[in-house]
Amino acid sequence: MTQTLGPVMLDLEGTELRSEERELLMRQEVGGVILFARNVEHARQVRELCNAIRSVRPGLLLAIDQEGGRVQRLRDGVTRLPAMGKIGRDYAANPEVTLRLCLDAGWLLGMEMAACGLDLSFAPVLDVDSGISTVIGDRSFSSDPHAVAAMAGAFIGGLHEAGMAAVGKHFPGHGSVAADSHLELPVDDRPLEQLRQHDLIPFAELAGRLDGVMPAHVVYSAFDARPAGFSASWLGLLRESLGFKGTIFSDDLGMAGAGFAGSPGERALAALDAGCDMVLVCNDRAAALEALDACQGRSVRLGSRLRYGRARPDIDALEALGRWRRVHARLEAMASL
């Protein structure tokens, strides 16, 4: 079962839906909304905001970045999650216990985000921590690509158990460049074979289980002079060589790493033409409007697995679940270390 949506995901200005934003969301080029910390006060308020959005456009995808550690937009009323690198530290010594915790963490995240009214979190991070990228760092499960694949695979299993989609990022791997693509365009000069034997391993092993993938705003110069998210070669490799069948979301086109492609409208079209299905334009309303104008007449058919497909749990009722209480206590304790 598929759904047809506009190809642009954008953001909102505050914690409530404004009248001009209601009009904006009616534009057919809009396919989704991503929430940031400025949109969030607590879990119930997020649920109310999501309900307000759906009262305008029931079919929109509602997303958030809720990885744990440094990247956790929603903190009040849900579990404080540790960075995945903290969970991954015990993998070599206790792989079975660690994989179970990864499964449970994915399940808890999925249940909590569903209870807040969201369809997906852009998680898990599949980047391999090479000790070079501070923007990735402990967002990665491990410095071992096979360990990343194993733990992220368990996390994906937990998300799916909760009824939530999994979106892996940042293809083909952001962990081996020092530059931050939010601020500049990183370049990774390693040969393709080296990427295949390291950074690409988690994506290759998990492509068949992922519902979405977000490519990196990084140039891998040995393969293509364009950043991965604007590269038909990289996105073709993802589809054809790795067999990925899901949805490709661009990273935020407002980031400096996307600047080479021109204006916001040109960036949106370049990413879509390269093979992205939906583009994110965040933190710049004028840029989002320009991207919407550029994308008039375009739409994308997305698999129904991206939408949360079960009856949504009540956020207060989660505490009645023994599994939630156990996992919540464990993860909160790890996050406080």
C-alpha positions in Angstrom: 0.0 0.0 0.0 1.4 3.4 -1.0 0.5 7.0 -0.4 1.1 10.0 -2.6 2.6 13.1 -0.9 4.4 16.3 -1.8 8.2 16.0 -1.9 9.1 18.6 0.7 9.3 18.2 4.5 9.5 21.5 6.4 9.5 22.8 9.9 7.3 25.0 12.1 8.2 28.1 14.1 6.8 27.4 17.6 5.0 25.1 19.9 1.5 25.7 18.4 0.4 25.7 14.8 -0.1 29.3 13.5 -2.8 30.4 11.1 -0.3 31.1 8.3 1.3 27.6 8.9 -2.1 26.0 8.4 -2.3 27.6 5.0 1.2 26.6 4.3 0.5 22.9 5.1 -2.3 22.9 2.6 0.1 23.3 -0.3 0.3 20.0 -2.2 4.1 20.2 -2.4 4.3 19.7 1.4 4.7 16.0 2.3 5.8 16.2 5.9 6.8 18.2 9.0 9.8 17.8 11.2 9.8 19.0 14.8 12.8 20.7 16.5 13.5 21.6 20.1 11.7 25.0 19.6 8.5 23.1 18.8 8.7 21.0 21.9 7.7 21.6 25.5 6.6 18.2 26.7 5.2 15.0 25.4 1.5 15.9 25.7 2.1 19.2 24.0 3.8 17.4 21.1 0.8 15.1 20.8 -1.5 18.2 20.7 0.7 19.8 18.0 0.7 16.6 15.9 -3.1 16.4 16.2 -3.4 20.0 15.1 -1.2 19.3 12.0 -3.3 16.3 11.2 -6.5 18.3 11.5 -5.2 20.3 8.5 -3.5 17.5 6.5 -4.1 14.0 7.9 -1.7 12.4 5.5 1.5 14.3 6.3 4.5 12.5 7.7 5.4 13.8 11.1 9.1 13.3 12.1 11.6 14.2 14.7 15.3 13.7 15.4 15.2 11.6 18.6 18.4 9.5 18.7 19.5 9.9 22.3 22.4 11.7 23.8 23.1 15.0 22.2 20.4 14.6 19.6 17.1 14.3 21.5 14.6 17.1 20.7 12.0 15.8 23.1 13.1 15.4 26.7 10.2 16.2 29.1 7.7 13.4 29.6 9.7 10.7 27.8 12.8 8.7 28.6 16.2 10.5 28.6 18.1 8.2 26.2 21.8 7.7 26.3 23.9 8.2 23.2 24.0 4.9 21.3 27.8 4.9 21.8 27.2 4.4 25.5 25.1 1.4 24.8 27.7 0.0 22.4 30.6 0.1 24.8 29.6 -3.2 26.3 29.0 -5.0 23.0 32.4 -6.8 22.8 32.2 -8.1 26.3 28.5 -8.8 26.5 27.0 -9.0 22.9 23.8 -10.8 23.8 22.9 -8.4 26.6 23.8 -5.4 24.5 21.8 -6.5 21.5 18.8 -7.1 23.8 19.2 -3.6 25.2 19.4 -2.2 21.6 16.2 -4.0 20.7 14.5 -2.7 23.8 15.8 0.9 23.2 14.3 0.8 19.7 11.0 -0.5 21.0 10.8 2.1 23.8 11.7 5.0 21.4 9.1 3.8 18.9 6.4 3.5 21.5 7.1 6.9 23.1 7.3 8.7 19.7 4.1 7.0 18.6 2.4 8.1 21.8 3.5 11.7 21.1 1.8 11.5 17.7 4.8 11.1 15.5 5.3 8.8 12.6 9.1 8.4 12.7 12.3 9.5 14.2 15.3 9.8 11.9 17.2 6.9 13.5 19.3 4.9 13.8 22.7 6.4 13.0 24.6 3.8 10.9 27.8 5.9 10.8 30.9 4.1 12.0 32.9 6.2 14.6 36.4 6.5 13.3 37.4 8.9 16.0 37.6 11.7 13.4 34.1 13.3 13.2 33.0 15.2 16.3 29.6 15.7 14.8 29.1 11.9 14.8 31.2 10.7 17.7 29.1 8.9 20.3 26.0 9.1 18.1 27.5 6.0 16.5 27.1 2.6 18.1 30.7 1.6 17.6 34.0 2.0 15.7 33.5 -1.6 14.4 31.3 -1.6 11.3 30.0 -5.1 11.9 29.1 -4.2 15.5 27.3 -1.1 14.2 25.3 -3.3 11.9 24.5 -5.8 14.6 23.4 -3.2 17.2 21.5 -1.0 14.7 19.8 -4.2 13.4 18.6 -5.0 16.9 17.4 -1.3 17.3 15.6 -1.5 14.0 13.9 -4.7 15.2 12.7 -2.8 18.3 11.3 0.1 16.2 9.5 -2.3 14.0 8.1 -4.2 17.0 6.7 -0.9 18.2 5.2 -0.3 14.7 7.5 2.5 13.8 9.7 3.0 10.7 13.5 3.0 10.7 15.5 5.6 8.8 19.3 4.9 8.7 21.7 7.8 8.3 24.1 9.2 6.9 24.7 7.1 3.8 27.4 6.0 2.9 29.0 7.1 6.2 29.8 10.4 7.8 32.1 9.0 10.5 35.5 9.5 8.8 35.5 13.2 8.0 36.4 15.9 10.4 34.4 18.7 8.8 30.8 19.3 10.0 28.4 19.4 7.0 26.2 21.8 8.9 29.0 24.4 8.5 31.0 23.3 5.4 31.1 20.7 2.6 33.3 17.8 3.9 35.3 15.7 1.4 36.3 12.1 2.0 39.1 11.0 -0.5 39.2 7.3 0.4 38.9 4.8 -2.4 35.5 3.2 -2.9 36.8 -0.2 -1.9 37.9 1.1 1.4 34.4 2.6 1.9 32.9 -0.8 1.0 35.1 -2.5 3.6 34.2 -0.1 6.4 31.6 2.7 6.3 29.2 1.0 3.9 29.0 -2.3 5.8 26.1 -1.3 8.1 24.1 0.0 5.1 24.8 -3.0 3.0 23.8 -5.4 5.8 20.6 -3.5 6.8 19.4 -2.1 3.5 16.6 -4.7 3.2 15.3 -3.8 6.7 15.4 -0.1 6.5 12.2 1.9 5.6 14.2 5.1 4.9 17.7 6.3 4.3 19.2 9.8 4.7 22.4 10.4 2.7 25.2 12.6 3.9 26.1 16.0 2.6 29.7 14.7 2.0 31.7 14.4 -1.2 33.4 11.0 -1.6 35.7 12.2 -4.3 37.0 8.8 -5.5 33.4 7.9 -6.6 31.6 11.2 -7.4 32.4 14.9 -7.2 28.9 15.6 -5.9 27.8 15.1 -2.2 26.0 11.7 -1.8 22.6 13.2 -1.4 22.9 14.9 -4.8 24.6 12.0 -6.5 22.7 9.7 -8.8 25.7 7.4 -8.7 25.6 7.0 -4.9 21.8 6.8 -4.7 21.8 4.4 -7.6 24.3 2.2 -5.8 22.0 2.3 -2.7 19.1 1.1 -4.8 20.7 -1.2 -7.3 23.8 -2.7 -5.5 22.5 -2.7 -2.0 18.8 -3.4 -2.9 17.3 -0.7 -0.8 13.5 -0.4 -1.6 12.5 2.3 0.8 12.3 6.1 0.9 15.4 8.4 0.5 15.2 11.6 2.6 17.7 14.3 1.9 19.5 15.8 4.9 18.5 19.4 5.6 19.1 21.4 2.4 19.8 24.5 4.5 23.1 23.0 5.7 26.3 24.4 4.3 27.1 21.0 2.8 24.2 21.5 0.3 25.2 25.0 -0.7 27.1 23.9 -3.9 23.8 23.1 -5.6 22.6 26.8 -5.7 19.5 28.4 -4.4 17.0 26.5 -2.2 14.8 25.7 -5.2 17.8 24.5 -7.1 19.0 22.4 -4.2 15.6 20.7 -3.9 15.3 19.9 -7.6 18.9 18.7 -7.7 18.4 16.3 -4.8 15.1 15.0 -6.2 16.6 14.5 -9.7 19.5 12.6 -8.1 17.1 10.1 -6.6 15.9 11.5 -3.2 12.2 11.0 -2.7 11.6 13.7 -0.1 13.8 16.8 0.7 14.1 18.5 4.1 14.2 22.3 4.1 14.6 23.5 7.7 15.2 26.7 9.8 14.6 29.1 6.9 11.0 29.8 5.9 11.9 31.8 2.8 14.0 28.9 1.6 11.2 26.4 2.3 8.8 28.6 0.2 11.2 28.8 -2.6 11.7 25.0 -2.6 7.9 24.5 -2.6 7.6 26.8 -5.6 10.3 24.9 -7.4 8.6 21.6 -6.7 5.2 22.5 -8.0 3.6 19.5 -9.8 5.9 17.0 -8.2 4.8 14.2 -5.9 6.2 11.0 -4.5 4.6 7.6 -3.7 5.8 6.4 -0.3 5.4 3.0 1.3 2.8 2.9 4.1 5.4 1.5 6.5 6.6 5.1 7.0 3.3 6.0 8.7 2.8 4.7 12.2 0.4 1.8 11.5 -1.0 0.8 14.8 -3.4 2.2 17.5 -1.3 4.9 19.2 -0.4 4.2 22.8 -1.3 6.7 25.5 1.8 8.3 26.9 0.6 7.8 30.5 -0.4 4.2 29.9 3.2 3.2 29.0 4.1 3.3 32.7 1.8 0.3 33.2 4.0 -1.8 30.9 6.6 -3.8 32.8 8.9 -3.8 29.8 8.7 0.0 29.5 9.5 0.5 33.3 12.5 -1.9 33.1 13.9 -0.4 29.9 13.2 3.2 31.0 15.0 2.7 34.2 18.0 1.2 32.5 18.3 3.8 29.8 17.8 6.7 32.2 20.6 5.4 34.4 22.9 5.1 31.4 22.1 8.6 30.2 23.0 10.1 33.6 26.5 8.6 33.6 
